Amino acid sequence: MKNDVVRWSRQPTSNTTNSSSSSRSDSNSTHKHRSKSNKLNARQLGSNAARSCQQRSSVATTLEDEQQTIIECDIGNFNFDCNLFKTSFLTQHKQKRSGKSSSKSKSNRSRPLAKTKAVFLLALQFSAVVFLCNINVGFVAGSVATAASSAGGSSPAAPSSAPSSPPTVAVPPPPPPSSALKVDPNGQSPVLPPYVLDYETGGKAKLTPNNGKFGQSGSSGSNNNHIVGHYTHTWAVHIPNGDNGMADAVAKDHGFVNLGKIFDDHYHFAHHKVSKRSLSPATHHQTRLDDDDRVHWAKQQRAKSRSKRDFIRMRPSRTSSRAMSMVDAMSFNDSKWPQMWYLNRGGGLDMNVIPAWKMGITGKGVVVTILDDGLESDHPDIQDNYDPKASYDVNSHDDDPMPHYDMTDSNRHGTRCAGEVAATANNSFCAVGIAYGASVGGVRMLDGDVTDAVEARSLSLNPQHIDIYSASWGPDDDGKTVDGPGELASRAFIEGTTKGRGGKGSIFIWASGNGGREQDNCNCDGYTNSIWTLSISSATEEGHVPWYSEKCSSTLATTYSSGGQGEKQVVTTDLHHSCTVSHTGTSASAPLAAGIAALVLQSNQNLTWRDLQHIVVRTAKPANLKDPSWSRNGVGRRVSHSFGYGLMDAAEMVRVARNWKAVPEQQRCEINAPHVDKVIPPRTHITLQLTVNHCRSVNYLEHVQAKITLTSQRRGDIQLFLRSPANTSVTLLTPRIHDNSRSGFNQWPFMSVHTWGESPQGNWQLEIHNEGRYMAQITQWDMIFYGTETPAQPDDVANPSQSNQFNLYGNDMAHNDVEYDSTGQWRNMQQCLVDALSGSEEIGSEHNPYQNRGIMLRACMWLA
């Protein structure tokens, strides 16, 4: 038990969002109590500021002058003016109180009721000032945008012969040229990372050191896509060619403590004389590190808002102990085994784990670690499989990941996730882990300030020992957050996938998110939206899309989890050496996927991180998952924005893995769309075209990223759709009703796996819908294609030269096309294809073999 740790109170939204919500709450409660004089003073203050900005904007003669005016007259300056006004208000009030107090009698000063009333009125008046300032900020900001737009429309620099163009919205200045701006390796927003992902001849990824000092005060650049909170008392420090001894010496010389290594040459420092929570950076200590020649760069860490992806307690359904015929052949004496419906229902209605166990595959020799809020390592169902080498406490900086206990058991999350993976079998207690022969560890990292360094240390723990990292958390699923890994966490993903497991790559499995009720989209989560992670969604016991599920194009596959009230949930270990039958959300789905991945790695230890993703795509079952968005991609595979390629099938994955050949090296091709600067008027849409004919190193797609820079007065009004040359339609972004942000998207990489196996050659279309009342503007669109030059497997059919034709991929297509009908019998579309092709000589004489296959596949899709 660790009671010496400062508890971290998780908030459902980011710090920035919370503060704005608090302001709105204060304003609602004090709206009726505003004093007329304060109202006039605040409005006059805002009016003067707006008038000044309007005058500057009206005399702007160039676009650069206009943009500079917009920047300097932005909301931050008005907030500053309001802060001055609030300070003045308090000073005047103190002076008034001081003058009154000298004339009051002793009896008046002793009246407690009068004191209480005075304090209450002061609070109301001050809240009214805050409310009015916020009103004027919004009013003035809108005035500035209108004025700037008007000024831009009448710019004298425009040629008189130019045709009239639609009015443009006020946008920040464009980013610097690509030569001066690096993009972080995970494809997230622009930063200046210590290392840049580059590609050698032949397409092999490598990390190139970034020249110059990084992380100095003011040098990291702004980033609208990352939500950051208060400054902490910790730093990330890069000491090139240094060891732990040199890091200790640097820390000691400047009053720091070396908390340990993040990854190669990068260290985690703390300064105990710096406040743990501050709105301002510790400039003095930052400067001392910057001036040390042994330090390449140093950066004070800021807290991030991260949420666990489970829910409050829900009443579980009454679960039958009736066992299926398949279960009878696999006997466990664990008390909750009959209630583990997602493993033992049989009849194609579970994840097909029992046949893998019957092959002797239990995850033995594979190490899984849970990145979460701690792990009860002495739990009776975990202790036999607990691995201390796969465990660490990043919050308290020691080797013991035991959770901090409180009255609400708020830190039960990690222990629950660990039991799903590796709970001991046949010990007459609780549950059975999917990989009950695997080793499991835990990293305690969510029970405190989560910073970029904390995430990076967790993702980088012992990568030559740990095979799989499972994470059931992420940015807030509130429908308005756009956030992802920072520069250190992004580097940790790349280090893991390029160097982990002896170069085969660490496996990062991520829960896709629980923001369905808030109409969130997991493509706005930079962890699930990353090519380095395997994103997992949930299905209910009846195969429906859960109420909490988020739709997005980056989800690769699905496992079972909880549904609505009364539906079955997930059985696993719990705090205090107990057991639960009510684990929920995508938090429960990701560990189930990690357990299946452990089974697959035992069957073939040579699999790379990309091999595993290929196997998931080829073996996932669409059967019995009910979603109207199921469609066929350009190679004939069924794919869904809710379920990815379908339900993970453990036995089939093991079967395919045993004979799997390593996929060719990953290739990367980036195409920049020219002349993208377009305005999208309210309630309209535009379509952009990009022809790809130079990506000869990528012929078989894996991940596709559409990296977009877009501004809008309300980000949640934007929808994005991508169409591939093979006519696969992908929804990159859905409307988000709670997203009122004006930040837009800054080189945000919307990722899709829906075109897996297709060719990138041909015409790509990006359709942008603006469903709001404000104009939007896109200023950059780049396409990044990841894949291989040759087929992933030797027996794969080559892509046809006509990119709009279907093709078939060997035997794996049979599994993707197998469905169950209402009676539980197999319905195999592959047999339809075999029959159709055997009787198609007359058709085959008129078309080439690839066209023939495409025609037959379309016909069988109709028959099915």
N, C-alpha and C positions, 0 to 999 in steps of 0.2 A: 504494500500500500504506500502511495506516495502523496502525503499531505503537505509536502513542502513546496509543491508546484503551484504557481499562481494560475487559477482556473481561467480558461478562456471562454467567454460567453459568446456563443455563435449567434450571429444575427442573420435573419433570412435575406437581407439585402446588403449591398455593399455600403461602405462608410459614406461614400458620396451620396448614395441614394437615401440612406437613413437620415442624413442631415436635411436633405430637401423634404423628406416626409415629415420630419419634425417641424420644419418651418411651416409646412401646410397645416399641420395639426394646430400649431400655435395660432396661426392666422384665423382658422375657423373658430377657435374658442374666444378670440378677442375682437372679431370683426365688428361686433355691435358696440364695443366700448372705446372706439377710437375717438380721441379728442379732436376737435375741429382745427385747433391751432397746429397740432403735430401733423395732421393730414395736409394742411396747406404748406407747412415748411418742407415736408418730404416731397410733395409734388413739385414745389418750386426748385428744390435741389435737383430732382430728376429732369425737370424742364430745362434748366440751365445747362446741364451736361448734354442733353440731347441736342439743344440748339447749337452748342459748340461743335458737336460732331457733324451735324447737318451742314453747318457752314463750311467745315473742312472738306466734306464730301462734295459739296456743290462746286468747289473750285478745283477739284482734282482733274487733271488733264490727261492722265494716263491710267491704264489698268493697275499698274504697280502702286501709284499714289492712292488710288481708290482702295485697293486691298490693304495697304498699310493703315489707312484711316479706319477701316473696319476692324483691324486687329487692335489698334490702340484704343478704339472706342468700344471694345467688347465688354461683355458682362462683368469681367473681373474688375475693371476700373469703376464701374457703377457700384459694385459691391463694396469697393474700397471707400467710395464717397459715402455710402450708407454707413459703413463702419465709423467713419469720422462723425457722421451725424449722430449715431448712437452714443459714441463717446462724449460728444458735446452735450447730448441730452442728459446723460448721467452726471456730468460735471455740473451743469446748471441745476440739476435736482439737488445735488449735495450742497451747493451754495445756498439754495432756497431753504433747505432743511437746517443748514447751519445758522442762517439769519433768524429763522423762526424759533429755533431752540433757545437762543439767547434771551428771547422775550417771554418764553413760557414759564409758568410757575412750576414749582416742584411737584405740586399735586397733579398738574396736567401731564407731566412727563412720566408719572408713575401709573398712568392708566393703561393696563395691558390691552384692552379692547381697542383703544385708539391707535396703539402701536400696530396691532394686527391689521387694522383697517388700512393704515397708511402703507404698510408693506404690500398688502394686496393690491391697492390702487397703483403703486409704483410698478408692480409686476405687469398689470394690465396695460399701463401706459407704454412700458418698454416693449411689450409684445406687439402693441399696435404699431410702434415705430418699425419693428422688424418686418411686420406684415406689409406696411406701406412701402418700405424700401424694396421688398421683393416684388411688389406690384409694379413699381416704377422701373425696376430692372427689366422685367419682361416687356413693359411698354416701350422703354427706351431701346431695348435690343431690337424689337420689331421695327421701330422708327428708323434705327440705323440701317437695318437690312433694306427697308424700303427706299431710304434716301440713297444708299449705295447703288441699289439696282437702277434707280432713276438716273443717277449720275452716269452709270455705265452705259445706259441706253442712249444717252445724248453726248457721248464722248466726241469732242471735235476732231480727234485723231482718226476717226473712222472715215474711209473714202466715201465721197459723195455718191459714187456709182454703185456702191455695194448694195445688194438687196436688203430689205428689212428683215431682221431676224427676231425670233422670239426673245422676250426679256430674259436675262440671266439672273440666277439667284446669287446672293453674296456667298463667296466661297473663300476659304483660306488660300494663301499663296500656294502654288504647286510645289511638290517636293523637289529637292535638288536633283541634279542629273544622277543617273544610276551609277556613274563612276564615283560619285561622292557619297552615295547612300547605300549601305549594305542592307540586305534583307536577311533576317535571322533564319537559321538553317531549317527550322520547322515550317517555314513558309508563312510565319506570322507577320505582324506589322513591322515597319522599319525601325531598326535599332542599330546600335554600333556594337556588335558582339565582340567578345575577345577573340573568337574564331569564326571564320566564314566557311560555310559548306561550299565546296568546289568539286569539280569533276575532272578526273584525269582523262587522257585519251583512252577511249574504250568505254567510258561512262562510269568508271569506278569512283565511288564517293571518297572524298578526302577532306580533311579539315585544314584550312589555311589560316595561320596567325594573322590577326589584324594589326597593322602597324599603328604606332602611336599609343598614348595612354588612353585607356577606356575607363569610364566610371568616375572621372573627375567631376567635381561639382559643375553642373551645367553642361556637361559634355555628352550626356546620354541621349539628348533629344527628347522631344515630346512624343507621346503615343496615345492617341485617343482610344485605342482598342484594349488597353490594359487598365484595370481598375486597381488603384492603390490606395492605401489608407495611411495611418500614422507612421511616423518614423520610429524604428525600434533602436535598441542599444547595440545592435549587431551589424557587422560588416562582412561582405565577401571580398577577399583579397587574393590577387594573383601574384605569386612570387615565382617567376620563371627559374627553372633549373634549381629550385630550392627543395630542401627536405623539411621534415617536421621540425628538426632542430633549428633551422634558419627561421621558419615561421614562428617558433617560440621566441626567438631572439627579437624579431621585428615587433611582435606583440608586446614583449616586455619593455622594449625601448620607448614605446609610445603609450604605455599604460593600459594596453589591451590584454585579454586572455585568449589564447588560441583554443578554440572549442573543438578543432579537429579538421580533417581534410574533407573537402566537398568532392572533388575528383582531382586528377593530376594537376599539381602545382596551384591549386585553388583551395583556399582555407577560409574557415568560418571564425571570425573574431568577435569578441564582445568587450564592451567597456562599461564597467559597473558604476562609473560615475556619470554616465549618460542616462537620461530618462528612458525608461522602457517604452513609454508612449509619449510622443511629442509631435506637434504639428509642424515643427521647424527642424531642419537638418542640423547636425552637430558640425558646423563648418570648420571649427578649430581642429577637431580631431581628424576630419577628412583631409584638411590641408597637410597635416603632419604626415599622414600616410602617402599623400600625393608627392610630397617632397623627398620621400625616401627612395634612393636609387635602387634599392632592392625590390621595390614594389612596382609592378608593371601597371596595375590599376587597382583601385579599391572603390567600393560602392556601399554606402550605408543602406541597409535593408528596410523596406517598407512592408507593412502588413497587407495581406490580401484576404478577401472574404471568400472562404471555401465552405461548402455545405455537404454534409453526408446525404446520401441518396436513399434514405429510408423514411419511414413515416411514424406518426404517433401510433400507439397501440390500437389495433382494430380487433374486434371480436372474431376469432377464427371460426370456420364452419365446423360442424360435427363431422369428423373424419371417420370413415369406415375402416375397420381392420381387415376387411376382406382382401385376400391376396389373389393375384392373377396367376394363370397357369405358369407363366414364365417365372414368377416369384417363387413358386413351390420348388423349383429346381435350384434356387439360390437361397439358402437359409441363413438368416442373421438373428441373433438373440437380442439385439439392441432394442430397447423398450419402445422407441418411436419409429422403428423401421416400417411397420405397417402403415404409418401415416405419411410416408415419403412418396406421395402419389406421382411426383414428377420423375421418379426413378423406377417405380415398380408397377405401373398401370398395364404395361404390355399393349399388344394390339396396335402398335404404332403410335400410341398416345403418350409416350414418354421420350426421353432423350437417348434411348437405346444403349444404356450403360451396362446393363447386366450381361449382354453378349460379350462385351469387351472384357468384363471381369472373368467370364468363363473361358476366355482365351489366356488367362493368367496375367492380364494387364491391370495393375492396381496403382500405378504411379511410382512404383519403387525406383529409387535412385534419382528422382526429380525433386527439386527444391522450389517451393512456392513461398513468397512472402506477401503479407497483407500490409499495405500502406494505409494507416488509419489512426485510431485514437488509443491504441494499445492492444495488448493480447494477454489474456489470463493464461499464462504459460503452465500453471499447475492444475489446470482444469482436468478432471479425470478422463475426458474424452479427447484431450489435446496433448497431454504431457508425454505420451509415448512417442508421438511424432514431432514433438517440438524440437526446433533446430536453433540453438543460440547463435550460430554463425550467420543466420538469416534474420537476425533481430537486432534492434537498436532503439534507444529512446532519444530522438533528436530534440524533443522538448526539454528534457532534463540532462541531456548529454552524458548518458551512461548506457551500459549494455543490457539493462533490464527494461523490457517494454511493458511491464505490468501497468494496467490502466489506473487512473486516479478514480477512486470510488466517491460517489456522492449520494444524496438522498434519492435522486431520480434515476440513477444508473445511466446517466447520459453518455457514458463512455463504454457502452456495451457493443458498439457497432463493429469494432475490429474483431472481437472474440466471436461474434456471430458469423462474420464472413470467413474466419479461419476454420470453424467447424464444418462449414459447407464443403470446404476443400478436402480436409484431411482428418475428420473425426474418426477415432479408432473404431474398427469393426469388431463385432463379436466380443464385446466386453460387458454385455448386459446393461449398458447404460446409454441413454439418449439416442444419438443418430449415427448414421454411417456416412462418412465423407465420400465424395465421388472418387477421389484419388486417396483412398484410405491407407495406401502403402507409401505415399509421398511424405516428404518432410515439409514442415510448415514453420514459418517465422512471422514475426510482426514488427512493424516500425511504428512507434508512437510519435506522430508528427502533427496530428490535428488538434491536440489538446493544448494549444498555446498559439502564439502569433505565427501564422503561416506566411513565410516570406519566400522569395525566389530561392535563397540559399537553403532554406529548410526543405523545399520541394526537391531541389537538385541533390542534396545529401541523401534524401530518401530514395530517389530514383537511381542513385549511383552506389547504393550499398552493396559491397562484395559482389560485383557483377560476374566474377569468374566462378562463384559458388552458387549464386541464385539463378535459377532458370526463368522463372515467371514472376512478374510483379503484378499484383491485382489491386486496383484502385476503384473504390465505390464512392467517389466524391468529386467535386469540381466547383466551378463558379456557380453563383446563386442561380437556381432554376426559377427565376422570377419573371421571365418573359421580357426583360428589358436590359439584361446584362450582356455585354459582348466582351469576353475576356479569355485569356489563354495563358500558356506558360511564358515566363519571362526568359531573358537571355540565358541565364544559368540552367534553368529547367530544360530549355530547348537544347542546350548543349549536352545535358545529361541524356536526353533521348537519343541524340546522335551518337554519343560515346557508347551508349548501351547497345544500340542496334549495329554499330560497326565493329565494336571491340568485345562486347559481352559474350559469355559462353564460348570463349576461345575463338572469337571472330564470327561465330554463327549468328550472334545477335540475341540480346535479351528480348523476352516477350513481355510486352506491356498490354494488359487487358483492362479496359475502362468501361464503367457503367455509362450508358448514353444519356441519362438524365431523367428527372422526374417532373419536368415543367409542363406536362401536358395540360393540366387544368389552367395554367397561365398562358396557354398557347405559345409556349416557348419553342425554339427550334435548336436542335443540338448542333447545327452548323455554326451557331454563334458561340459555341464552347470550343476553345482552341485545343482541348485535350482529346475529346472524341472526334474532332474535326481534323486530327493530325494523321498523316500517313504512317507515323511510327507506332500508333496504337491500334489495337483490335477492339473496335467499339461494339458493345453488346446491348441489345434491347430486351424487352420482356414480353411474354405472352401469358394470358390467364390460363387456368386449367381447362377452359372450354375453347382455347385457341383464339380468343378475342384480343383486340388491342386494349391494354389497360387504360384506365382513365388518366393515369399519370404519364403515360408514354409520350415522348417527343418524336415527331416525324423529322427525318432529315436524310440526306443522300450519303452520309458518311457511315451510317450503321452497317456493319458487315453481316451480323447474324443475331440470333435470338436464343434465349433459354427461358424456361418457365419461371414464373414468380407469382406474386399475389395479384388479386383482382379487386373487385369491389367488396362491399360489406357482405359477409357470409360465404365468400369464396375461399377456397383453400389457400394457405400460404406456405412458406418454406420452413422446414424443421432444421434446427441447428443448435449449437451450444450457446450458453448465455452466461452472464456474470454470476459470481457466487457459486460456482460449480453446479450450475443448473442447466436446464434445457428449455427451449422454446419451440412452439409450433407456429410462430407468428412473425417471422422475418419477412420483410416486404420490399417492394420497389425494385428499381434497377440495381440497388445495392445488393440484393440477393442474386440477381442474374449474373453479374460479373464474376463472383467467386465460383459459381457453377461452371461457367465457361473456363475459368482458370483450372478447375479440376479436370475437365475434359482435355484441356491442352496438356496437362501433366500425363494423362494416359497416352496421348499421342506421342509425346516426347519419349516416353519409355519404349514405345514400339519402334522408334527410329530416333536415336540420339543425334543424328547428323542433320536433322532438319534445321533450316535457318528460320529467322523470323518471317521472311517472305514466303518460304515453303508452307508454313503453318497457315498463313492467310489464303494462299492458293487452295490448300486442302479444305479449308472452311467453305470457300466459295463453291467448290466442286461437290461437296457432300451435304451441304445444308438442305433441309427438307421444307419446301413450301407447304407440304400436305397438312391439312387441318388447321392452318393458320388463316384466320378469316380477316381479310382486309380488301376493301374495294380498289385499293391503289396497286394491286399486283399487276405487273406488266412484263413483257418480254423485251430483253435488250437485244442488241444487234447480233449476238451470237446465239440467241434462243433461250437464254437462261431467264427464269422467273426471278423478279426482284421487286422489293417493296420498300417504300420510304418508312414504314413502321417496323418491318421485320428483317430488313436486309435481304439476304438470300435464303432465309428460312431458319428452321429450328436445328440446332447443332445435333449431329448424330454421332455419338461416341464410337460405336462399333464400326460404322462405315469409315470414319476418319482413321481409325486404327488400321483397318484393312488397306486403305489407300496409302497410308504412310509407310507401311512395311515395304512396298515396292516403289516408293517415290524416288525420282531422280532430282537432284538439286536443280532449281530453276536457274536459267542463265543470269548473268550479272544485271543488276538494275541499271537501266539507262534513263536519262533525263533530257527532255527537250523543252525549251521555253520559247514561246512566240508572243511578241508584243503586238497588240492590235493598234494599227495606226489611226490617227484622226478620230479619237474616241470622245473628245470633248463635246458632249451632247446634253441638252436640257430635256427633262421629262416634265411636261406641264402637268398640272393636277388632273387626276382621274383619266390619265391616258397611259399608253405604253409605247415603247420604241423597241426595235429589233436591230441588233448589231450583227455584222457578219465577219467571220475570220476564216480565211482559207489557209489550210495547213498542207504544205507539199514539200517541206524541207526536213521533216522529222524522220529521216530514214533510219535512224538508230533505234526508234521506237515503233515497232510494228504490231505489238500485242500489248494493249493497255492494262495497267493495274490501277493506280490512283490517278485521278485528274483533279487539278486545282484551277479554279478561276479566281485569279487574284484581282480584286476590284477596289478602286478608290471612288467613293460616291458621297456626295453631300446632300443633306435633306434637312428641312426644318423639323421633320418628325421621322425618325429612322424607322419606326414601326409600320409606316405606310408602304414600305418598299417590298415588292416580290421579285424574285429572280428565277428565271427558267433557262436551262441550257439544253440544246438539242445537238446531238452528235451527228457526224456524217452518215452513220447507220440508222438514223432516225430515232434514236433512243432519247426520250424526253425525261429530263431530270429537273426536279424542283430543288433549287439551291437554297431558297429562302421563302418562308411563308410570312404573312402579316403577323405582327406581334402587337396586340392591342395595348399592352402596357408600356411599350417602348416609346417614350416621348423625347428621347435624346436627340439633340441637334448635332451630335458628333459625326454622324454618318459612319462610313467604313473607310479605314485608312490602310490600303493594300491588304485587306483581309482575304485570306485564301479559302474560299468556299470549296470544300473537297467532296468528291463523289467517287463511289466504287461501282456505280451502276453500269458503266461502260466496260467493265472488266472483260478482257479478251478481244475487244474491238480494235480496229485500226484507227489511229488518229488522223490519217490522211483524208482530206476532203474539207467540206464546208461546215463550220461550227456556227451556231446561232445563239446569241445571248438576248433574251427577252426581258426587259425591265418594265415592271408595272408600278405606277405611282397611284395608289388608291386614296391619297390624302388630299387636303385642300391647299398644300404648298408645293411649290416647284422643287424639283430635285435635279441633280446634275451629276453625270458620271464623267470622270476625267481620266480614268485609267482602267484598262482591261488587259490582263495578261493571262495566257493559258500555259500551264505547266503540265507536261505529260510524263508520267513514270511508267516504265514497262520494260519489255525485252525486245531484242531485235529478232530473235528466233522463237519458235513456239516453246511454251513453258515445259512441255513434256515431249519426248521423242515421237509418241504416237498421235500427237495432236494434229488435226487437219489444218493446213496452212490457210491463212486468210485469203479470201478471193480478191482479185484486183478491183472488182466493183465493191466499194466499201459499203454499199447499201444492201448487200445480199447477206442472208443468214449463212452461218457455217456451223458445223457440228464438231464437238470436241471429244472424240473418243467415247469411252464408256461412262465418263463422269456425267455426261448429259442425261443418261438414263436415270441416275439417282435424282437429279434436279427435277425431272419430269414425272417422277412417280408420285401418284396421289392415292388417297383412300377415298372410296365412295361411301355412301351412307351406311352400307352394310359391313364396312371394315375390310373389304376385299381390295387387292391391288388393282390399280388401273395404270397401265404402263404405256406412255405415249411412244417410248422407244420401239415397242413392238409394231405400233402403227407405222413408224418410219421404215422399219425393216420390210414390212409387207408392201408399203407404197413404193419403195425404191425397187423392189424386186419386179414389180409389174409396170415399170415406167420406162421401158426401152424406147417407146415412141416419143416420150417427152425428152428422154435423155439425148436422143439424136438431134433435138432442136436446140438444146441448151448445153452449156458447159456443166461439168459435174457440180460446181459450187452453186450455180443457179438452180440446178436440179434439186439439190438438197434444200435450198431455200424454199422452193415451191412446195416440196413435200412437207417441210416443217410447218409452213403456213396452213396447209390442208389438214394436217394432224391436229394443229391447234384448234381449228374449227370443230373437228370431230370430237375432241376431248371436251 
